[in-house]
Amino acid sequence: MNAKVLSPALRAYLFVHLYITVPKIFFNVLQLARKDQVLLIPCSAFNTLRKACRPTKFPALAAKLMLQINATEPLVYYVFKRLGYPLAPRRRLFVSTVVAVFCAALIHFKNFQNTSSAHGRQLLLDLTLLVAVRAADTAAASTLSYVGGGWWALVGDGALFVATSALIMYSWFYYPERLPTAYRNWITSAASMDDELVELLREVKHKRIAYGEKGRGEHLLQEFCERKNQSPERGSLLINQPLSCECVHAFVTPNCELHALYRFARGVCFAMKLYGSINLLMLVLRWNKPRFWRNALQALANAARSSCFLASFIALCWYGVCLGRTRLLPALFPHVPRTRWDDTVAVACGCVLCGFSCFVETPQRRKELALFVAPRAFSTLVSTE
């Protein structure tokens, strides 16, 4: 085999290997440093690198696909040419590439599916959705570029993020088993919502708890209220119809707007630890002494913008729930029982509203966010069984 076949496969292997391992190593370093277990960092990093080198992992799949595609495509092109199909050279090259990709996927994906799984979910489904979303984006971008210029990109990416993030947050509230465990835990950590409140909303949605009825609704928030140094009666669904916003706010403040600002501030602190560390790492990797201060200011600006995005996402999710249950919908529809809004509607408002935080980001970053979130959102609609 010549370099034209081996080189792309090797590059694909190295790129995917780094793409998978670097974030894991980085976050493991942060966690171990936070726990004062610095001596375990080399062993943890080595294990992460070693596991990614297994022949059943994604880097090996990427290398196999690239190797077979680059080896098969010239042969298919030659066959079409010899058979005398009336195709222009560019069209013949396109068809040959499609056939080569299809054959490579047909051979290697099945084995990858049989040997790879993540917490009971088929990794092939996630990979298929990722490729499908990227392909659809490429097709849409090339088609819509002739209609309306860049307007479609500005609005379309934001609309895609709003819709897909709403699906993800709705699943997080009501159907958490549809999300990968690590992704679900990360959302839980960022949202900082007490487990009892999430469980209450879930039980009301599934009609296992109802306002004004004796049962679990009387005692579900009892421990939650005691932990917040409040009377257990404040969390009873038999006495409170509906629950006060102050209870939903974890007794931080009775004011919904102040609570949203509080969540925004907490979100900025949470996000700066993440985005600040990432931008600091990128600053060190791209060390350039003459331009250091310029790059440092740019890294700080990027971290601040991304932190404001994530903080806005969190705050808007909380405030959207408040708009649905007390602030807006009860005023627009006064004849609807106020307890009705806690059943799906208020949560759905928060799920939709939080997605508009993407407009804090730049258009390019907005596109990246939309394409990152979309496969995960669509996977909640597809059964893996």
C-alpha positions as CSV (number, residue, x, y, z in Angstrom):
1,M,0.0,0.0,0.0
2,N,1.2,3.5,-0.8
3,A,1.3,6.6,1.3
4,K,-2.0,7.9,-0.3
5,V,-3.8,5.0,1.3
6,L,-2.0,4.6,4.7
7,S,-1.5,8.3,5.5
8,P,-5.2,9.3,5.7
9,A,-5.9,6.2,7.8
10,L,-3.1,7.0,10.2
11,R,-4.2,10.6,10.5
12,A,-7.8,9.6,11.1
13,Y,-6.7,7.2,13.9
14,L,-4.5,9.8,15.6
15,F,-7.1,12.6,15.3
16,V,-10.0,10.4,16.7
17,H,-7.7,9.0,19.4
18,L,-6.8,12.5,20.6
19,Y,-10.5,13.7,20.2
20,I,-11.6,10.9,22.6
21,T,-8.8,10.8,25.1
22,V,-7.7,14.5,25.6
23,P,-11.0,15.6,27.1
24,K,-11.2,12.5,29.4
25,I,-7.6,13.0,30.6
26,F,-8.2,16.7,31.1
27,F,-11.3,16.2,33.2
28,N,-9.7,13.3,35.1
29,V,-6.8,15.6,36.0
30,L,-9.2,18.2,37.3
31,Q,-11.1,15.7,39.4
32,L,-8.0,14.0,40.9
33,A,-6.4,17.4,41.6
34,R,-9.6,18.5,43.4
35,K,-9.5,15.3,45.5
36,D,-5.7,15.8,46.3
37,Q,-4.9,12.6,44.4
38,V,-2.3,14.1,42.1
39,L,-0.1,10.9,42.2
40,L,-2.9,9.0,40.5
41,I,-2.9,11.3,37.4
42,P,-0.2,9.4,35.4
43,C,-1.8,6.1,35.9
44,S,-5.3,7.5,35.0
45,A,-3.9,9.1,31.8
46,F,-2.2,5.9,30.8
47,N,-5.3,3.8,31.3
48,T,-7.4,6.3,29.2
49,L,-4.8,6.1,26.4
50,R,-4.5,2.3,26.6
51,K,-8.3,1.7,26.5
52,A,-8.7,3.9,23.4
53,C,-6.1,1.8,21.5
54,R,-8.2,-1.3,21.6
55,P,-9.1,-2.6,18.1
56,T,-12.9,-2.5,19.0
57,K,-12.8,1.2,19.9
58,F,-13.8,4.2,17.7
59,P,-10.2,5.2,16.7
60,A,-9.7,1.8,15.1
61,L,-13.0,2.0,13.3
62,A,-12.1,5.4,11.9
63,A,-8.7,4.0,10.6
64,K,-10.3,0.9,9.1
65,L,-13.0,3.0,7.3
66,M,-10.4,5.4,5.9
67,L,-8.1,2.6,4.9
68,Q,-10.8,0.7,3.0
69,I,-12.4,3.7,1.4
70,N,-9.0,4.9,0.0
71,A,-8.2,1.4,-1.2
72,T,-11.6,0.7,-2.7
73,E,-12.4,4.0,-4.4
74,P,-9.8,3.8,-7.2
75,L,-10.8,0.2,-8.0
76,V,-14.5,1.1,-8.2
77,Y,-13.6,4.1,-10.4
78,Y,-11.5,1.9,-12.7
79,V,-14.4,-0.6,-13.0
80,F,-16.9,2.1,-13.9
81,K,-14.5,3.4,-16.5
82,R,-13.8,0.0,-18.0
83,L,-17.5,-0.8,-18.2
84,G,-18.0,2.4,-20.2
85,Y,-20.8,4.0,-18.1
86,P,-21.7,7.4,-19.7
87,L,-20.5,9.4,-16.6
88,A,-18.5,12.6,-16.6
89,P,-15.2,12.2,-14.6
90,R,-16.4,14.2,-11.6
91,R,-19.7,12.3,-11.5
92,R,-17.8,9.0,-11.8
93,L,-15.5,10.0,-8.9
94,F,-18.5,10.9,-6.8
95,V,-20.3,7.6,-7.4
96,S,-17.1,5.7,-6.8
97,T,-16.6,7.4,-3.5
98,V,-20.2,6.7,-2.4
99,V,-19.9,3.0,-3.3
100,A,-16.6,2.8,-1.5
101,V,-17.9,4.4,1.6
102,F,-21.0,2.2,1.6
103,C,-19.0,-1.0,1.3
104,A,-16.6,0.1,4.1
105,A,-19.5,0.9,6.4
106,L,-21.3,-2.3,5.5
107,I,-18.2,-4.4,6.5
108,H,-17.0,-2.6,9.6
109,F,-20.0,-1.1,11.3
110,K,-21.7,-4.3,12.1
111,N,-18.7,-5.6,13.9
112,F,-18.3,-2.3,15.7
113,Q,-21.9,-2.5,16.8
114,N,-21.6,-6.0,18.2
115,T,-18.5,-5.2,20.3
116,S,-19.2,-1.6,21.4
117,S,-21.9,-0.4,23.8
118,A,-22.1,2.5,26.2
119,H,-24.2,1.9,29.3
120,G,-26.7,-0.3,27.4
121,R,-27.0,2.1,24.5
122,Q,-25.8,1.1,21.0
123,L,-22.9,3.3,20.1
124,L,-23.6,2.8,16.5
125,L,-26.9,4.6,16.8
126,D,-25.2,7.7,18.2
127,L,-22.5,7.5,15.5
128,T,-25.2,7.1,12.8
129,L,-27.2,10.1,14.0
130,L,-24.0,12.1,14.2
131,V,-23.1,11.4,10.6
132,A,-26.7,11.9,9.4
133,V,-26.9,15.3,11.1
134,R,-23.6,16.4,9.6
135,A,-24.7,15.2,6.2
136,A,-28.0,16.9,6.4
137,D,-26.3,20.1,7.5
138,T,-23.9,20.0,4.5
139,A,-26.8,19.4,2.1
140,A,-28.9,22.1,3.7
141,A,-26.1,24.6,3.7
142,S,-25.3,24.0,0.0
143,T,-28.9,24.3,-0.9
144,L,-30.0,27.3,1.2
145,S,-26.8,29.3,0.3
146,Y,-28.7,30.3,-2.9
147,V,-31.7,31.4,-0.9
148,G,-31.5,34.4,1.5
149,G,-27.7,34.5,1.7
150,G,-26.4,34.0,5.3
151,W,-29.8,34.7,6.9
152,W,-30.6,31.0,6.9
153,A,-27.4,30.2,8.8
154,L,-28.0,32.9,11.4
155,V,-31.6,31.8,12.1
156,G,-31.4,28.1,11.2
157,D,-28.6,27.1,13.6
158,G,-30.3,28.9,16.4
159,A,-33.6,27.3,15.7
160,L,-32.0,23.9,15.5
161,F,-30.4,24.4,18.8
162,V,-33.6,25.6,20.5
163,A,-35.5,22.6,19.2
164,T,-32.9,20.0,20.0
165,S,-32.0,21.3,23.4
166,A,-35.7,21.4,24.2
167,L,-35.9,17.6,23.4
168,I,-32.9,16.9,25.6
169,M,-34.1,18.9,28.6
170,Y,-37.6,17.4,28.3
171,S,-36.0,13.9,28.3
172,W,-33.8,14.9,31.3
173,F,-36.9,15.9,33.3
174,Y,-39.3,13.1,32.3
175,Y,-37.4,10.3,30.5
176,P,-33.8,10.4,31.9
177,E,-33.2,6.8,30.7
178,R,-33.1,8.0,27.1
179,L,-29.9,10.0,27.8
180,P,-26.4,8.6,28.2
181,T,-25.5,8.4,31.9
182,A,-22.5,10.7,31.7
183,Y,-24.5,13.3,29.7
184,R,-27.4,13.1,32.1
185,N,-25.2,13.5,35.1
186,W,-23.4,16.5,33.6
187,I,-26.8,18.3,33.0
188,T,-27.8,17.5,36.6
189,S,-24.6,19.0,37.9
190,A,-25.0,22.1,35.8
191,A,-28.7,22.6,36.6
192,S,-28.1,22.2,40.3
193,M,-31.8,21.2,40.8
194,D,-32.6,19.2,43.9
195,D,-33.5,15.6,43.1
196,E,-36.7,15.8,45.1
197,L,-38.0,18.6,42.9
198,V,-37.2,16.8,39.7
199,E,-38.8,13.6,41.0
200,L,-41.9,15.6,42.0
201,L,-42.3,17.0,38.5
202,R,-41.8,13.6,37.0
203,E,-44.4,12.0,39.3
204,V,-46.9,14.7,38.5
205,K,-46.3,14.3,34.8
206,H,-46.9,10.5,35.0
207,K,-50.0,10.9,37.1
208,R,-48.5,9.0,40.1
209,I,-48.9,12.1,42.3
210,A,-51.7,14.7,42.2
211,Y,-52.4,17.9,44.0
212,G,-55.0,17.7,46.8
213,E,-54.7,13.9,47.2
214,K,-53.3,12.0,50.1
215,G,-50.2,9.8,49.4
216,R,-46.6,10.4,48.4
217,G,-47.4,14.0,47.5
218,E,-47.7,14.8,51.2
219,H,-44.2,13.6,52.1
220,L,-42.0,13.6,49.0
221,L,-40.6,17.0,49.8
222,Q,-40.5,16.6,53.5
223,E,-36.8,15.8,53.7
224,F,-36.1,18.6,51.1
225,C,-37.8,21.2,53.3
226,E,-36.1,20.0,56.5
227,R,-32.7,20.2,54.7
228,K,-33.5,23.8,53.8
229,N,-34.6,24.5,57.4
230,Q,-38.2,25.0,56.4
231,S,-41.5,23.5,57.7
232,P,-42.3,20.2,56.0
233,E,-45.8,21.5,55.4
234,R,-44.4,24.0,52.8
235,G,-43.7,21.0,50.6
236,S,-47.0,19.2,50.9
237,L,-49.1,18.9,47.8
238,L,-52.1,18.4,50.0
239,I,-51.8,21.8,51.7
240,N,-50.2,23.8,48.9
241,Q,-52.1,23.9,45.6
242,P,-49.8,24.7,43.7
243,L,-46.5,24.7,45.5
244,S,-45.1,28.2,46.1
245,C,-42.4,29.5,43.8
246,E,-40.2,30.0,46.8
247,C,-40.3,26.2,47.4
248,V,-39.5,25.5,43.8
249,H,-36.6,28.0,44.1
250,A,-35.2,25.9,47.0
251,F,-36.2,28.7,49.4
252,V,-33.5,31.0,47.9
253,T,-36.0,33.9,47.3
254,P,-39.7,34.1,46.5
255,N,-39.0,36.4,43.6
256,C,-38.7,34.6,40.2
257,E,-36.5,37.3,38.6
258,L,-34.1,37.4,41.5
259,H,-33.9,33.7,41.5
260,A,-33.1,33.6,37.8
261,L,-30.3,36.1,38.4
262,Y,-29.1,33.9,41.3
263,R,-29.0,30.9,39.0
264,F,-27.2,32.9,36.3
265,A,-24.5,33.9,38.8
266,R,-24.1,30.4,40.0
267,G,-24.0,29.2,36.4
268,V,-21.2,31.7,35.5
269,C,-19.1,30.3,38.4
270,F,-19.8,26.7,37.3
271,A,-19.0,27.4,33.7
272,M,-15.9,29.4,34.2
273,K,-14.3,26.4,35.9
274,L,-15.0,24.5,32.7
275,Y,-14.4,27.0,30.0
276,G,-11.7,28.9,31.8
277,S,-9.7,25.7,32.2
278,I,-10.2,24.7,28.5
279,N,-9.1,28.2,27.3
280,L,-6.1,28.2,29.6
281,L,-5.0,24.9,28.2
282,M,-5.4,26.1,24.7
283,L,-3.4,29.2,25.6
284,V,-0.6,27.1,26.9
285,L,-0.6,24.8,23.9
286,R,-0.5,27.8,21.5
287,W,2.2,29.6,23.4
288,N,3.4,32.6,21.5
289,K,5.4,35.0,23.6
290,P,5.1,38.1,21.4
291,R,1.3,37.7,21.2
292,F,0.8,36.3,24.7
293,W,-1.2,39.1,26.2
294,R,-3.4,39.4,23.1
295,N,-4.1,35.7,23.1
296,A,-4.7,35.8,26.9
297,L,-7.3,38.5,26.5
298,Q,-8.9,36.6,23.6
299,A,-9.0,33.4,25.7
300,L,-10.6,35.4,28.6
301,A,-13.2,36.8,26.3
302,N,-14.0,33.4,24.9
303,A,-14.3,31.9,28.3
304,A,-16.6,34.7,29.5
305,R,-18.8,34.5,26.5
306,S,-19.2,30.7,26.7
307,S,-19.8,31.0,30.5
308,C,-22.5,33.5,29.9
309,F,-24.1,31.1,27.4
310,L,-24.2,28.2,29.8
311,A,-25.3,30.4,32.7
312,S,-28.1,31.9,30.5
313,F,-29.1,28.3,29.5
314,I,-29.5,27.4,33.2
315,A,-31.2,30.6,34.3
316,L,-33.7,30.6,31.3
317,C,-34.6,27.0,32.1
318,W,-35.5,27.9,35.7
319,Y,-37.2,31.1,34.7
320,G,-39.2,29.4,31.9
321,V,-40.7,27.1,34.5
322,C,-41.7,30.1,36.6
323,L,-43.2,31.8,33.5
324,G,-45.3,28.7,32.9
325,R,-46.5,28.0,36.4
326,T,-47.0,31.5,37.9
327,R,-45.8,34.5,35.9
328,L,-47.3,34.3,32.4
329,L,-49.7,31.5,31.6
330,P,-51.9,31.8,34.7
331,A,-52.4,35.5,33.8
332,L,-53.2,34.7,30.2
333,F,-55.5,31.8,31.1
334,P,-57.1,32.7,34.5
335,H,-59.8,30.0,34.2
336,V,-57.3,27.1,34.0
337,P,-56.6,25.6,37.4
338,R,-53.1,26.7,38.5
339,T,-52.1,23.2,39.4
340,R,-52.5,22.2,35.7
341,W,-49.4,24.2,34.7
342,D,-47.1,21.9,36.8
343,D,-48.2,19.0,34.7
344,T,-45.8,19.2,31.7
345,V,-46.6,22.7,30.6
346,A,-44.4,24.7,32.9
347,V,-41.4,22.4,32.4
348,A,-41.9,22.5,28.6
349,C,-41.8,26.3,28.7
350,G,-38.4,26.1,30.5
351,C,-37.1,23.4,28.0
352,V,-37.9,25.7,25.1
353,L,-36.8,29.0,26.6
354,C,-33.4,27.8,27.6
355,G,-32.4,27.1,24.0
356,F,-32.5,30.8,23.2
357,S,-29.3,31.2,25.2
358,C,-27.3,30.1,22.1
359,F,-27.7,33.6,20.7
360,V,-25.2,34.8,23.3
361,E,-22.6,32.9,21.3
362,T,-21.0,33.8,17.9
363,P,-22.7,32.4,14.7
364,Q,-19.8,29.9,14.2
365,R,-20.0,28.7,17.8
366,R,-23.8,28.6,17.5
367,K,-23.5,26.2,14.6
368,E,-21.1,24.0,16.5
369,L,-23.4,23.8,19.5
370,A,-26.4,22.9,17.3
371,L,-24.6,20.1,15.5
372,F,-23.2,18.9,18.8
373,V,-26.6,18.7,20.5
374,A,-28.7,17.5,17.5
375,P,-27.6,13.9,17.4
376,R,-28.1,13.5,21.2
377,A,-31.6,15.0,20.9
378,F,-32.6,12.8,18.0
379,S,-31.3,9.7,19.8
380,T,-34.0,10.3,22.5
381,L,-36.6,9.7,19.8
382,V,-35.2,6.4,18.5
383,S,-35.4,3.2,20.4
384,T,-32.2,1.2,20.7
385,E,-33.9,-2.1,21.2
